[in-house]
Amino acid sequence: MLRFECAGCGARLAPPGAGPPPFACPHAVPGDDIDHVVRRVGPSGAAFPPGGEANPFLRYRRLLAAHALAIDLGMEDAAFVQIVRELDAAIARLDGEGFRATPFAPSDSLATRVGLSAGELWIKNETGNVSGSHKARHLMGVMLVLRVCETRGGAPLPAASARQAGGGRLAIASCGNAALAAAVVARAADRPLDVFVPPSAAPSVLDRLARLSAAVHTCHRPPGVQGDPCYAAFRAAVAAGAVPFCCQGSDNGLTIDGGRTLAWEMVSALGADGAGDDSRRDLDAVFVQVGGGAFASAVAQGFDDALALGAVGRLPRLYTVQTRGAYPLRRAYDAIVERILGRIPGAAGFGFRQASDRERADLVAGRPGLIEEELAFARRHRSAFMRPWETPPRSVAHGILDDETYDWAAVVHGMLRTGGWPLVVDEDALIEANRAARETTGVKVDCTGSAGLAGLMKAVTLDDRLPKERVAVVFSGIDRSA
């Protein structure tokens, strides 16, 4: 049975019945300072799926919340497959192609260029995904839940009052890739969509949104007001009854679900579909660029699923990457690490509180009990760890300039328990990484999409394990500038 809980307040949420699972915690109260995030609990499946289906939402369907919901509602597996195929066909008519497993392969030339002298660098290329980025994976997972509810006669909104107020509209805040992904999936499902964008949104993005019949709302930043005005307008629309069709797990926990398919594809490509453990290759580290955090949260949870199902032998270290223009995740991570180190006897005396990132990460990773206790505290005192960036963020990697890392707690948890840490890179590093990515692989990735590589290039100089290891980087989005 499909079950959910709030990671912040701990509430166990009732089975959905005929309607959709809860998008957000119903116990959240404005100003309570609790990081309410709905997450699935219990096993995602009995076994890691074998190869066969090219469409990840078919191949991994038995691990998805949408499929579990369908079965709970009495739907046959074949009926769920039909829902996926019909929606995917509509997406293909709009975008040229539907969902397919995206390439994941080693690049020897790029590995050499960035300093992995005796290791392997595997690139997950999302530039050919639906709408040109990984974002559509998140939104397809949400839409499948809505489709299952519609097919079974359930209401696609959480309450009758919300349906009356919002008229069944979907809503998202985005400066580019997420908006385009939402517009493609919403149009394919014949659902109205409101998109809240900043004035800096590219004309090409706005034109594509208009052709996909999305209603675009430009949100200006009031002087002296902290926080993303697009996100504030999105939250207001959701409060008025719109469905949070977004890439923030804090507003719709189901958005993490579809994103996990990216991690599962990496696991499959590295040997989980082979003859046995002898053919399996585990990753040592994975680098993920972070804006709002749903992408990193999904990757971390996807590897957790693979470990629980025996598809990997260990978890890769999770390193996250933000820009010098805004790094709220690094700030939250440091605050939690300082609290943990303060509880480890001798840590301050041996100088660990002023030590390197690797030394701190290694010391903390060996204290799982402290990690869980301190994260539980942090989730109940959110503003002490995660708050909006104080100045308007700017960077060539504009797609990761969220004022807050909305899924911060899950991402910090992934780093702490695996021994990775957050990296902050400057503009020159972002530009150099993008140049290296494009020159060595030929992939037309933008500076946001190659930001994870910039983090790896910095980390190689800080962590002497990396040059000899199997490392993964995700090229998350296509360059739309030309």
C-alpha positions as CSV (number, residue, x, y, z in Angstrom):
1,M,0.0,0.0,0.0
2,L,1.2,3.5,-0.9
3,R,2.0,5.4,2.3
4,F,3.4,8.9,3.0
5,E,4.8,10.9,5.9
6,C,6.0,14.5,6.5
7,A,9.7,14.6,6.9
8,G,9.4,17.7,9.0
9,C,6.7,17.1,11.6
10,G,6.6,13.3,11.3
11,A,2.9,13.0,10.6
12,R,1.8,9.8,8.9
13,L,-0.6,10.7,6.2
14,A,-3.7,8.6,5.4
15,P,-3.9,6.5,2.3
16,P,-5.3,8.6,-0.6
17,G,-8.5,6.7,-1.2
18,A,-10.0,7.8,-4.5
19,G,-8.0,11.0,-4.8
20,P,-4.4,11.8,-5.3
21,P,-1.8,11.4,-2.5
22,P,-1.1,14.6,-0.5
23,F,1.2,17.1,-2.4
24,A,2.1,18.9,0.8
25,C,1.7,18.3,4.5
26,P,-1.9,19.2,5.7
27,H,-0.5,20.0,9.1
28,A,1.7,22.8,8.0
29,V,0.9,26.2,9.6
30,P,2.3,29.4,8.2
31,G,5.2,30.6,10.3
32,D,5.7,27.3,12.3
33,D,9.3,27.1,11.0
34,I,9.0,23.4,10.3
35,D,10.3,22.0,7.0
36,H,7.2,20.2,5.9
37,V,8.0,17.9,3.0
38,V,5.8,14.9,2.0
39,R,7.8,11.8,1.2
40,R,6.9,8.2,0.5
41,V,7.7,5.6,3.2
42,G,8.1,1.9,2.8
43,P,9.6,-0.2,0.0
44,S,9.3,1.2,-3.5
45,G,9.4,-2.2,-5.0
46,A,10.3,-5.9,-4.5
47,A,13.1,-6.0,-7.0
48,F,15.2,-3.7,-9.2
49,P,13.7,-3.9,-12.8
50,P,15.5,-5.7,-15.5
51,G,16.2,-4.1,-18.9
52,G,13.8,-4.1,-21.8
53,E,11.6,-1.0,-22.0
54,A,13.2,2.2,-23.5
55,N,10.7,4.4,-21.7
56,P,11.8,4.8,-18.1
57,F,8.3,5.3,-16.8
58,L,7.5,1.9,-18.2
59,R,10.8,0.2,-17.3
60,Y,10.8,1.4,-13.7
61,R,7.0,1.7,-13.2
62,R,6.9,-0.7,-10.3
63,L,9.1,1.6,-8.3
64,L,6.9,4.7,-9.0
65,A,4.3,6.2,-6.7
66,A,1.9,6.6,-9.6
67,H,2.0,2.8,-10.3
68,A,1.5,2.0,-6.6
69,L,-1.5,4.3,-6.5
70,A,-3.0,2.7,-9.6
71,I,-2.7,-0.8,-8.0
72,D,-4.1,0.5,-4.7
73,L,-7.1,1.9,-6.6
74,G,-7.7,-1.5,-8.3
75,M,-6.2,-0.7,-11.7
76,E,-4.5,-3.5,-13.6
77,D,-0.8,-3.0,-14.6
78,A,-1.8,-3.1,-18.3
79,A,-4.1,-0.1,-17.7
80,F,-1.3,1.9,-16.2
81,V,0.9,1.0,-19.1
82,Q,-1.7,2.3,-21.4
83,I,-1.9,5.6,-19.5
84,V,1.9,6.0,-19.9
85,R,1.9,5.1,-23.6
86,E,-0.9,7.5,-24.4
87,L,0.6,10.5,-22.5
88,D,4.0,9.7,-23.9
89,A,2.7,9.6,-27.5
90,A,1.0,13.1,-26.9
91,I,4.3,14.4,-25.6
92,A,6.2,13.1,-28.7
93,R,3.7,14.8,-31.0
94,L,4.5,18.1,-29.3
95,D,8.2,17.8,-28.6
96,G,9.5,15.4,-31.3
97,E,10.1,12.5,-29.1
98,G,8.8,11.0,-25.8
99,F,10.6,9.7,-22.8
100,R,13.6,7.4,-23.4
101,A,16.6,6.4,-21.3
102,T,19.1,9.1,-21.8
103,P,22.8,8.4,-22.6
104,F,25.1,7.5,-19.7
105,A,28.6,6.6,-20.8
106,P,32.3,7.2,-19.9
107,S,34.3,10.0,-21.6
108,D,38.0,9.3,-21.5
109,S,38.9,12.6,-23.1
110,L,37.0,14.7,-20.6
111,A,38.3,12.6,-17.7
112,T,41.8,13.3,-18.7
113,R,41.1,17.0,-19.2
114,V,39.6,17.5,-15.7
115,G,42.2,15.4,-13.8
116,L,40.8,11.9,-13.5
117,S,44.1,10.5,-14.5
118,A,43.4,6.9,-13.5
119,G,39.7,7.0,-13.0
120,E,36.5,7.1,-15.1
121,L,34.2,10.0,-15.8
122,W,30.7,9.0,-16.7
123,I,28.4,11.6,-18.3
124,K,24.6,11.5,-18.0
125,N,23.4,13.6,-21.0
126,E,20.0,15.1,-20.4
127,T,20.1,17.6,-23.3
128,G,18.1,15.3,-25.5
129,N,15.4,14.6,-22.9
130,V,11.8,15.9,-23.3
131,S,12.0,19.7,-23.6
132,G,15.8,19.6,-23.4
133,S,16.5,19.0,-19.7
134,H,15.9,16.6,-16.8
135,K,13.0,18.7,-15.5
136,A,10.3,16.9,-17.5
137,R,11.1,13.7,-15.5
138,H,9.9,15.3,-12.3
139,L,6.7,16.6,-13.9
140,M,5.9,13.4,-15.7
141,G,5.8,11.6,-12.4
142,V,3.3,14.2,-11.0
143,M,1.2,14.0,-14.2
144,L,0.9,10.2,-14.0
145,V,-0.5,10.5,-10.6
146,L,-3.1,13.0,-11.8
147,R,-3.9,10.8,-14.8
148,V,-4.4,7.7,-12.6
149,C,-6.8,9.7,-10.4
150,E,-8.7,11.0,-13.4
151,T,-8.9,7.5,-15.0
152,R,-10.3,6.1,-11.8
153,G,-12.8,8.9,-11.3
154,G,-10.9,10.5,-8.5
155,A,-10.4,14.3,-8.2
156,P,-7.1,15.7,-9.5
157,L,-7.1,18.4,-6.9
158,P,-6.8,17.9,-3.1
159,A,-10.2,19.3,-2.2
160,A,-13.5,20.4,-3.8
161,S,-12.9,24.0,-2.6
162,A,-9.5,24.0,-4.4
163,R,-11.1,22.8,-7.6
164,Q,-13.7,25.5,-7.4
165,A,-11.0,28.2,-6.8
166,G,-8.4,27.1,-9.2
167,G,-10.5,25.4,-11.9
168,G,-8.1,22.5,-12.2
169,R,-5.2,24.7,-13.3
170,L,-1.6,23.7,-12.9
171,A,1.1,26.2,-11.7
172,I,4.9,26.5,-11.7
173,A,7.5,29.1,-11.1
174,S,10.6,28.9,-13.3
175,C,13.0,30.9,-15.4
176,G,13.3,28.4,-18.2
177,N,13.8,24.6,-18.3
178,A,11.2,23.7,-15.7
179,A,8.6,26.0,-17.3
180,L,9.2,24.5,-20.7
181,A,9.0,21.0,-19.3
182,A,5.8,21.7,-17.5
183,A,4.3,23.3,-20.5
184,V,5.0,20.3,-22.7
185,V,3.6,17.8,-20.2
186,A,0.6,19.9,-19.3
187,R,-0.3,20.5,-23.0
188,A,0.0,16.8,-23.8
189,A,-2.4,16.1,-20.9
190,D,-4.7,18.9,-22.0
191,R,-4.4,20.7,-18.7
192,P,-4.2,24.6,-18.3
193,L,-0.9,25.9,-16.9
194,D,0.1,29.1,-15.2
195,V,3.8,29.9,-15.4
196,F,5.4,32.5,-13.2
197,V,8.7,33.9,-14.7
198,P,11.2,36.7,-14.0
199,P,11.6,39.6,-16.3
200,S,14.9,38.1,-17.4
201,A,13.2,35.0,-19.0
202,A,14.6,34.5,-22.5
203,P,12.4,35.5,-25.4
204,S,12.8,32.1,-27.0
205,V,11.5,30.5,-23.8
206,L,8.5,32.9,-23.7
207,D,7.7,32.2,-27.3
208,R,7.7,28.4,-26.8
209,L,5.5,28.8,-23.7
210,A,3.0,30.8,-25.7
211,R,3.0,28.2,-28.5
212,L,2.3,25.5,-25.9
213,S,-0.7,27.6,-24.6
214,A,0.8,28.3,-21.2
215,A,-0.4,31.4,-19.4
216,V,2.8,33.4,-18.6
217,H,2.9,35.8,-15.6
218,T,6.0,38.0,-15.3
219,C,7.0,38.7,-11.7
220,H,9.2,41.7,-10.8
221,R,11.3,41.7,-7.6
222,P,10.2,44.5,-5.2
223,P,13.1,46.5,-3.9
224,G,14.3,45.4,-0.6
225,V,12.2,42.2,-0.5
226,Q,14.0,38.9,0.0
227,G,12.9,35.7,-1.7
228,D,11.9,34.9,-5.3
229,P,8.9,36.8,-6.4
230,C,8.0,34.1,-9.0
231,Y,7.9,31.6,-6.2
232,A,5.8,33.8,-4.0
233,A,3.3,34.2,-6.9
234,F,3.3,30.5,-7.5
235,R,2.6,29.8,-3.8
236,A,-0.3,32.3,-3.9
237,A,-1.8,30.4,-6.9
238,V,-1.5,27.1,-5.1
239,A,-3.2,28.6,-2.1
240,A,-6.0,29.7,-4.4
241,G,-6.5,26.1,-5.6
242,A,-4.0,25.5,-8.4
243,V,-2.1,22.1,-8.5
244,P,1.6,22.6,-7.6
245,F,3.0,21.3,-10.9
246,C,6.5,22.2,-9.9
247,C,10.1,21.1,-9.2
248,Q,10.1,21.8,-5.5
249,G,9.5,18.8,-3.3
250,S,8.5,21.1,-0.4
251,D,5.4,22.1,-2.5
252,N,4.8,18.8,-4.1
253,G,6.6,15.8,-2.7
254,L,5.6,13.7,-5.8
255,T,7.9,15.8,-8.0
256,I,10.8,13.8,-6.6
257,D,9.4,10.5,-7.8
258,G,9.9,10.9,-11.6
259,G,13.3,12.4,-11.1
260,R,14.6,9.2,-9.4
261,T,14.5,7.5,-12.8
262,L,17.7,9.3,-13.7
263,A,19.6,7.6,-10.9
264,W,18.0,4.2,-11.8
265,E,19.2,4.6,-15.4
266,M,22.7,5.2,-14.1
267,V,22.5,2.0,-12.0
268,S,21.2,0.0,-14.9
269,A,23.9,1.2,-17.3
270,L,26.6,0.3,-14.7
271,G,25.5,-3.3,-14.6
272,A,22.4,-3.9,-12.5
273,D,20.9,-5.5,-15.6
274,G,23.8,-7.8,-16.1
275,A,24.3,-11.5,-15.1
276,G,25.1,-10.8,-11.4
277,D,27.3,-9.0,-8.9
278,D,30.4,-9.8,-10.8
279,S,29.3,-7.6,-13.7
280,R,28.1,-4.7,-11.5
281,R,30.1,-1.5,-11.3
282,D,29.4,1.0,-8.5
283,L,30.0,4.7,-8.7
284,D,32.3,6.2,-6.1
285,A,31.0,9.8,-6.5
286,V,28.3,11.8,-8.2
287,F,28.3,15.5,-8.8
288,V,24.9,17.3,-9.0
289,Q,24.3,21.0,-9.6
290,V,21.7,22.5,-7.2
291,G,19.2,25.3,-7.5
292,G,15.9,24.4,-5.7
293,G,17.3,20.9,-4.8
294,A,14.7,18.5,-6.3
295,F,17.2,17.1,-8.8
296,A,19.8,16.3,-6.2
297,S,17.2,15.0,-3.8
298,A,15.8,12.7,-6.5
299,V,19.3,11.4,-7.4
300,A,20.1,10.7,-3.8
301,Q,16.8,8.9,-3.2
302,G,17.1,6.9,-6.4
303,F,20.5,5.5,-5.3
304,D,18.9,4.8,-1.9
305,D,16.3,2.7,-3.7
306,A,18.9,0.9,-5.7
307,L,20.9,0.0,-2.5
308,A,17.7,-1.2,-0.7
309,L,16.9,-3.5,-3.7
310,G,20.5,-4.8,-4.0
311,A,21.2,-3.2,-7.3
312,V,24.3,-1.4,-6.0
313,G,26.7,-2.5,-3.3
314,R,27.2,1.0,-1.8
315,L,26.1,4.6,-2.2
316,P,28.3,7.0,-4.1
317,R,29.5,10.1,-2.3
318,L,27.1,13.0,-3.1
319,Y,28.8,16.3,-4.0
320,T,26.6,19.3,-4.8
321,V,27.5,22.4,-6.7
322,Q,26.2,26.0,-6.4
323,T,27.5,29.3,-7.7
324,R,29.3,32.1,-5.9
325,G,26.2,34.2,-6.8
326,A,24.0,32.2,-4.3
327,Y,24.9,29.2,-2.2
328,P,22.1,28.8,0.5
329,L,22.7,25.0,0.6
330,R,26.3,25.4,1.6
331,R,25.3,27.7,4.4
332,A,22.8,25.2,5.7
333,Y,25.2,22.3,5.4
334,D,27.9,24.2,7.4
335,A,25.5,25.1,10.1
336,I,24.4,21.4,10.6
337,V,28.0,20.1,10.4
338,E,29.1,22.6,13.1
339,R,26.3,21.3,15.4
340,I,27.4,17.7,14.8
341,L,31.1,18.4,15.3
342,G,30.2,20.1,18.5
343,R,28.8,16.9,19.8
344,I,31.7,14.7,18.8
345,P,34.2,14.3,21.7
346,G,37.6,15.7,20.8
347,A,36.6,17.1,17.4
348,A,37.3,20.7,18.4
349,G,40.5,19.8,20.2
350,F,41.9,18.0,17.1
351,G,41.0,21.0,14.9
352,F,38.3,19.3,12.9
353,R,36.0,22.3,13.2
354,Q,38.5,24.3,11.2
355,A,39.6,21.4,9.0
356,S,39.2,20.7,5.3
357,D,35.8,19.8,3.8
358,R,36.9,16.2,3.3
359,E,38.1,15.8,6.9
360,R,34.8,17.2,8.3
361,A,32.8,15.0,5.9
362,D,34.7,11.9,6.8
363,L,34.3,12.5,10.5
364,V,30.5,13.3,10.3
365,A,29.7,10.4,7.9
366,G,30.7,7.9,10.6
367,R,28.1,9.3,13.0
368,P,24.7,8.3,11.5
369,G,22.8,8.7,14.8
370,L,24.0,12.3,15.2
371,I,23.2,13.0,11.6
372,E,19.6,11.9,12.1
373,E,19.2,13.8,15.3
374,E,20.6,17.0,14.0
375,L,18.6,16.9,10.8
376,A,15.4,16.3,12.8
377,F,16.3,19.4,14.8
378,A,17.1,21.4,11.6
379,R,13.8,20.4,10.0
380,R,11.9,21.8,13.0
381,H,14.0,25.1,13.0
382,R,14.2,25.7,9.3
383,S,15.0,29.4,9.4
384,A,18.2,28.8,11.4
385,F,19.5,26.8,8.5
386,M,17.7,27.7,5.3
387,R,16.7,31.2,4.4
388,P,16.5,33.3,1.3
389,W,19.7,34.7,-0.2
390,E,20.1,38.3,0.9
391,T,20.9,39.8,-2.4
392,P,19.6,39.1,-5.9
393,P,21.6,36.1,-7.2
394,R,23.5,36.4,-10.5
395,S,25.5,33.9,-12.5
396,V,26.0,32.5,-16.0
397,A,24.5,29.3,-14.5
398,H,21.2,31.1,-14.1
399,G,19.2,27.9,-13.9
400,I,20.5,27.2,-10.4
401,L,20.0,30.7,-8.9
402,D,17.1,29.9,-6.6
403,D,17.0,32.2,-3.6
404,E,16.5,29.1,-1.5
405,T,17.3,25.4,-1.8
406,Y,13.7,24.2,-1.2
407,D,14.7,20.5,-0.9
408,W,17.7,21.3,1.2
409,A,17.2,18.9,4.1
410,A,17.0,15.8,1.9
411,V,20.1,16.9,0.0
412,V,22.1,17.7,3.1
413,H,21.1,14.3,4.4
414,G,22.5,12.7,1.2
415,M,25.8,14.4,1.5
416,L,26.3,13.8,5.2
417,R,25.6,10.1,5.1
418,T,27.8,9.4,2.1
419,G,30.7,11.6,2.9
420,G,30.3,14.2,0.1
421,W,29.9,17.9,0.6
422,P,28.7,21.1,-1.2
423,L,31.1,23.0,-3.5
424,V,30.8,26.7,-4.4
425,V,32.3,27.6,-7.8
426,D,33.0,31.0,-9.3
427,E,32.1,32.4,-12.8
428,D,35.4,31.6,-14.4
429,A,35.1,27.9,-13.2
430,L,31.6,27.6,-14.7
431,I,32.7,29.0,-18.0
432,E,35.8,26.8,-18.2
433,A,33.8,23.7,-17.3
434,N,31.3,24.5,-20.0
435,R,34.1,25.0,-22.5
436,A,35.7,21.7,-21.6
437,A,32.4,19.9,-21.7
438,R,31.5,21.1,-25.2
439,E,35.0,20.8,-26.7
440,T,35.6,17.2,-25.5
441,T,32.1,15.7,-25.8
442,G,30.3,17.8,-28.5
443,V,27.2,18.1,-26.2
444,K,25.5,21.4,-26.5
445,V,25.1,21.9,-22.8
446,D,24.6,25.2,-21.1
447,C,26.5,26.6,-18.2
448,T,23.8,25.5,-15.7
449,G,23.8,22.0,-17.2
450,S,27.6,21.7,-16.9
451,A,27.9,23.2,-13.4
452,G,28.4,19.8,-11.9
453,L,31.5,19.4,-13.9
454,A,32.8,22.7,-12.6
455,G,32.3,21.2,-9.1
456,L,34.3,18.1,-10.0
457,M,37.1,20.2,-11.4
458,K,37.4,22.0,-8.1
459,A,37.0,18.9,-6.0
460,V,39.8,17.0,-7.8
461,T,42.2,19.5,-6.3
462,L,40.7,18.9,-2.8
463,D,40.1,15.2,-2.6
464,D,42.9,12.9,-3.7
465,R,40.6,9.9,-4.0
466,L,38.8,11.3,-7.1
467,P,41.5,11.0,-9.8
468,K,41.4,7.2,-9.4
469,E,37.6,6.7,-9.0
470,R,34.5,6.1,-11.1
471,V,32.7,9.5,-11.0
472,A,29.4,10.6,-12.6
473,V,28.4,14.1,-13.7
474,V,25.0,15.1,-15.2
475,F,24.7,17.5,-18.1
476,S,21.3,18.6,-17.1
477,G,20.1,21.0,-19.8
478,I,20.6,22.2,-23.4
479,D,22.0,25.5,-24.5
480,R,19.1,27.5,-26.0
481,S,21.1,30.6,-26.8
482,A,21.7,29.7,-30.5
